[in-house]
Every structure is written in structure tokens, then in C-alpha cells.
Amino acid sequence: MKKITLTVTLASTLAIVANGAAAATLDDVVGKGHVQCGVSQGLPGFSNFDDKGNWSGVDVDICRAVAAAVFGDDSKVKYTPLSAKERFTALQSGEVDILPRNTTWTATRDTALGLNFAGVNYYDGQGFMVRKDLGVNSASELSGAAICTNTGTTTELNVSDYFRSKGMDYKVVAFEKSDEVVAAYDSGRCDVYTTDQSGLYAQRIKLKDPSAHKVLPEVISKEPLGPVVRQGDDQWFNIVKWSLFCMVNAEEMGVTSSNVSAKASGGDPAVRRLLGLEGSFGENMGVSPTWCANIVSSVGNYGESFARNLSIDPLNISRGVNELWNKGGLQYAPPIR
């Protein structure tokens, strides 16, 4: 049996696109030679950059996965840092091709903004962080508190719903940029910092004394976070969502970045479809037959991405509900068949 080819050249991608019904976004992406990816302005574990300008995080890995699917090269990505307020405009205007920016999937965003959510790469929920010396152990004790958060997000609405339902007073102190929120909270301009719980753990490490702060136990909302694309381009929508589904399915099948070639030599029909040895799944999307093999070999499966970005120090975020469905979690991908 021949060894599977795990790379695809730009020339072969262009040929595949030329032979199919090419959609506008894929044409544009192939033409400029990279995926333009909208990310946060710096959220450890999700989309963050180091002092050399290298980006990493589970959201960044979605961008890399799409690039691997399209080009066979996960490095063909350029990143656009966006605030919560400007992120949707950047996607709608075509400034970015995909927005995997810790963004919550809601009815309004999915139906009124001309956007489509391509799946969930992190199930989250909004929480609260306070200074330990405040003496608060529950969100129910926060009546009268000044609360720091980002403007243009679901967090403001969730806070309003929670405090109104409890009959408690509060004051919102909102900023456009996440670093402004962190600085305001750290300087004592507010009593509480609220955002998705994952964000609280990520931003806590930026505080002067992270050990002086704690995340309260209450989770007050559902925050399914996932990559977003523009409506009206089903081919690009398919490529993005199936890039995520590839990573989830690969973890379920035990296919990792280190054993792709070995798994390709086996006889499991589901693995053979995943790796492009059977079927025409890549061709149906306008990309290489080995699109998923390219993703896993260069980016890894979903579990590898989670472990590399979220499970290590200093975040140490457990899988929780983001565990696979067959291990008690919510991560579940449609089959490749």
C-alpha cells in the first residue's frame, strides 16, 4: 500500500478550484496566498502573541487548520487583532476571511448580521472575578458592585439579566479593549471583572498579583464560542466548519499529529475517509483529498490543541464540558462519510 501524501501544493489547490464551482472567498484566499484571520487583541490560550509576534491559541489553531485545508500549509495565515466592538464589521466588510475570536453564538448574531457560525470550538459560560480581600464568596453578594467588562459583547446583557433577576443594583464600567478592562480592574476602578470564565482565567495571569484574585463559582450564561464566516458563501462555510470537525473526529479516532502516517496504513474505513484515502470529501469542498490529514499532521487534533494551549501552566483549564461526547463532554462532530 502506498504511503499517503500529506501535503498539497498551491498549484494543485488552484487546479481543484478551477475544476469546481469556486466560491468568492476561496478564490480570494487562494489569490492572495493566505487566510486573513480576525483574532483577539491578546487572550492567552485563545489568541495571543509573543514578543516575536508569533500567534498561538485554540482560536489561532482554527485559522491554521483552514490554511492547512486550503494550502496544505498551516503557516499561510495573517492575523488581524480586533476589539469586540469592531470584530463583526471587519468580517462583514471582507477585511478578514474568518473570525475565530472567542465569539459567542447567539440568535441575533446568527440571523441579523449576515454571518454564520461554523461550529463550537469552546463551550463556555460567563462568570465573575473579585479580589479575595473583598470577602465575597458568591455572585449573590455583589449588590451595589461596580463591574468592569468589554463594550459590544454579550456580557453586558448577561450582567443586566442576572442582576435584574436577583433584584440587585450594580454599575457597569465598560471599555472597548480587553487590556483596558484588565487595567481598570487591577487598579481598583471596579470591584468585579466579568467575562467568559475561560477569559477570567486567561486575564488573571496579567494582573499584578494573580493569587490575590478568585473566580466565583456561579456561571450565569451559555457561551458557545466558535469561528464565524459571512453568509452567502456555502463553500467557504463548509471548509471552515469541516476543518473544525476534522480536528474533533481525529481525536475521537485516536489520530494525532505524530501518528497520521501510521494510521493511514491501517484498514479502519472511518480513518481512511478522514485521511482522504477513500471518498471525495475534499474534492466536494474544492480542496485537496488530504485536507484533513494536512490539518492533523500540522495542527493536531482537537485534544492536542486544547492541551497545548489551555491545559498547561499558567491557565490549567480542565476539559470539562469540552471533553469528547463519548467521555462525558459536549464535543461532537458529524461523521466524514
Beta strands, then each sheet from edge to edge (+ up, - down):
strand 1: 35-39
strand 2: 48-49
strand 3: 55-56
strand 4: 77-81
strand 5: 115-117
strand 6: 122-124
strand 7: 126-131
strand 8: 145-150
strand 9: 170-175
strand 10: 192-196
strand 11: 213-215
strand 12: 223-225
strand 13: 228-230
sheet 1: 1+ 4+
sheet 2: 2+ 3-
sheet 3: 5+ 13-
sheet 4: 6+ 12-
sheet 5: 9+ 8+ 10+ 7- 11+
end
